[in-house]
Amino acid sequence: MTHLAIAANALRKSYGDKVVLDGIDLAVPGGTVFSLLGPNGAGKTTAVKILSTLITADAGDLRVGGHDLAADPQAVRAAIGVTGQFSAVDGLITGEENMLLMADLHHLSKREGRRVAAELLERFDLVEAAKKPASTYSGGMKRRLDIAMTLVGNPRIIFLDEPTTGLDPRSRHTMWGIIRELVSDGVTVFLTTQYLEEADELADRIAVLNDGKIAAEGTAAELKRLIPGGHVQLRFEDPAAYERAAGALRESVRDDQALTLQIPSDGTQRELRSLLDWLDAADVHADALTVHTPDLDDVFFALTGPAKVPHQTKENVR
Ligand SMILES: Nc1ncnc2c1ncn2[C@@H]1O[C@H](COP(=O)(O)OP(=O)(O)OP(=O)(O)O)[C@@H](O)[C@H]1O
């Protein structure tokens, strides 16, 4: 049986009469990235706060790092690191001082503390900024410092609550690299994000939280297969071949500029085979054939309901 780093059964949490988490189940194998997606206010931060012992659940059987959350929160705390919206960075002191403070909290000797701090500042490209007050850091630098501070205790499970919100594309990619590196070292990452592309890039498994329940869970590919919207695209170099194909494939969507045809398809082997047979029979020879599956945006909109999330541009997807 796979070792689970995080396991939640029937997790419930309400604030007054508002049910935020309505009996959710989560299972995160060790050394993987699990991403919790959901619209604003879906309860992602609440789930992170509960699993990282910052607040208590109303009900549920919860285990993190093999420890029962209710019975042994201290052991859970020793196994995890948390960074996110409630950042631990103190702006009044330097990055290095923040790191050394963290080393003290973890009871490292002065010498060991300095060694670990120097190593992590180097790893997170913060050596130049180390002697400057953290309040002068950019958003990306603060996030890097925050993660570096979390790693002082060498946690095996890390909760990252929206680690790239507000970062520019370059800083976001740097953060993705950091997360991948952590996972390759065997760390388990529980990631909440508003960016579907981020979950798609990083997560082994994704759960979509909506109305207090997990609306769907699976790999990015599994989630994409849940909803329609896939198609096969044929591209032609020769306008005459394109016209012949368009005539033969009546239900395709034409793009006369790009000389492409789109044919609805779920992308399964069976559908592809029958399409290829059909193209051969109709003597249609495309110069390129690509299969397009729906992206996570499509999945998100379908699962969280059009009334709740209007179809907007990517940057507005929250
Ligand atoms: N301390 C609190 N008291 C009352 N209600 C709260 C409290 N904390 C959170 N809530 C409510 O619980 C719901 C879930 O909040 P939560 O912050 O977990 O959502 P989220 O999915 O992380 O959203 P976002 O993407 O906006 O960060 C929201 O409706 C929020 O208003």
PDBQT file of the ligand as one rigid body, heavy atoms in Angstrom, charges set to zero:
ROOT
HETATM    1  N1  LIG A 401     -12.303  33.046  10.693  1.00  0.00    +0.000 N 
HETATM    2  C1  LIG A 401     -13.351  33.009   9.885  1.00  0.00    +0.000 A 
HETATM    3  N2  LIG A 401     -14.579  33.346  10.336  1.00  0.00    +0.000 NA
HETATM    4  C2  LIG A 401     -15.664  33.287   9.534  1.00  0.00    +0.000 A 
HETATM    5  N3  LIG A 401     -15.636  32.900   8.232  1.00  0.00    +0.000 NA
HETATM    6  C3  LIG A 401     -14.439  32.555   7.723  1.00  0.00    +0.000 A 
HETATM    7  C4  LIG A 401     -13.238  32.591   8.523  1.00  0.00    +0.000 A 
HETATM    8  N4  LIG A 401     -12.215  32.171   7.731  1.00  0.00    +0.000 NA
HETATM    9  C5  LIG A 401     -12.743  31.896   6.517  1.00  0.00    +0.000 A 
HETATM   10  N5  LIG A 401     -14.075  32.128   6.506  1.00  0.00    +0.000 N 
HETATM   11  C6  LIG A 401     -14.992  31.905   5.355  1.00  0.00    +0.000 C 
HETATM   12  O1  LIG A 401     -14.803  30.590   4.911  1.00  0.00    +0.000 OA
HETATM   13  C7  LIG A 401     -14.874  30.537   3.489  1.00  0.00    +0.000 C 
HETATM   14  C8  LIG A 401     -13.626  29.877   2.926  1.00  0.00    +0.000 C 
HETATM   15  O2  LIG A 401     -12.509  30.728   3.113  1.00  0.00    +0.000 OA
HETATM   16  P1  LIG A 401     -11.052  30.328   2.631  1.00  0.00    +0.000 P 
HETATM   17  O3  LIG A 401     -10.150  31.488   2.984  1.00  0.00    +0.000 OA
HETATM   18  O4  LIG A 401     -10.698  28.997   3.151  1.00  0.00    +0.000 OA
HETATM   19  O5  LIG A 401     -11.255  30.240   1.067  1.00  0.00    +0.000 OA
HETATM   20  P2  LIG A 401     -10.188  30.090  -0.099  1.00  0.00    +0.000 P 
HETATM   21  O6  LIG A 401     -10.665  28.985  -0.967  1.00  0.00    +0.000 OA
HETATM   22  O7  LIG A 401      -8.830  29.969   0.475  1.00  0.00    +0.000 OA
HETATM   23  O8  LIG A 401     -10.350  31.455  -0.862  1.00  0.00    +0.000 OA
HETATM   24  P3  LIG A 401      -9.264  32.440  -1.570  1.00  0.00    +0.000 P 
HETATM   25  O9  LIG A 401      -8.965  31.826  -2.891  1.00  0.00    +0.000 OA
HETATM   26  O10 LIG A 401     -10.061  33.697  -1.699  1.00  0.00    +0.000 OA
HETATM   27  O11 LIG A 401      -8.087  32.553  -0.651  1.00  0.00    +0.000 OA
HETATM   28  C9  LIG A 401     -15.097  31.965   3.020  1.00  0.00    +0.000 C 
HETATM   29  O12 LIG A 401     -16.471  32.152   2.784  1.00  0.00    +0.000 OA
HETATM   30  C10 LIG A 401     -14.629  32.792   4.180  1.00  0.00    +0.000 C 
HETATM   31  O13 LIG A 401     -15.336  34.009   4.229  1.00  0.00    +0.000 OA
ENDROOT
TORSDOF 0
